[in-house]
Amino acid sequence: MTTFTRLLLSGSTSGREIPVAATATPGTAIHTAVAGAIAFDELYLWASNVTGAVATLTLEWGGVTNPGDHMVHVYSIPANSAPIPIATGQNLNGGLLVKAFSDTASAINISGFVNRIQ
């Protein structure tokens, strides 16, 4: 029987926003996916810009190779933005990492959750 468990992002403290401090690869840790090849994590992520200037976001999905591991590559996030969806149920497993970096340190916050499917 398949089970779905909603989890906080592993890079978050008690569900709080994750500030993207990194300005280059490897990025700030957002989430570590479930280990193995049978279960998987379905990720939902939002990005908001908490500064008064446009900032760019690159989301590394399971690795750091450009372009193969970039789910989002140099995506412009408007100044003082509300949360914008950047991952809408994409899957990952194998203990792989999701990381993010921006052209401006701590301008972008990442929030979200994971549905772990086993």
Secondary structure, 3 states (H helix, E strand, C coil): CCCEEEEECCCCCCCCCEECCCCCCCCEEEEECCCCCCCEEEEEEEEEECCCCCEEEEEEECCCCCCCCEEEEEEEECCCCCCEEEEEEEEECCCCEEEEEECCCCCEEEEEEEEEEC
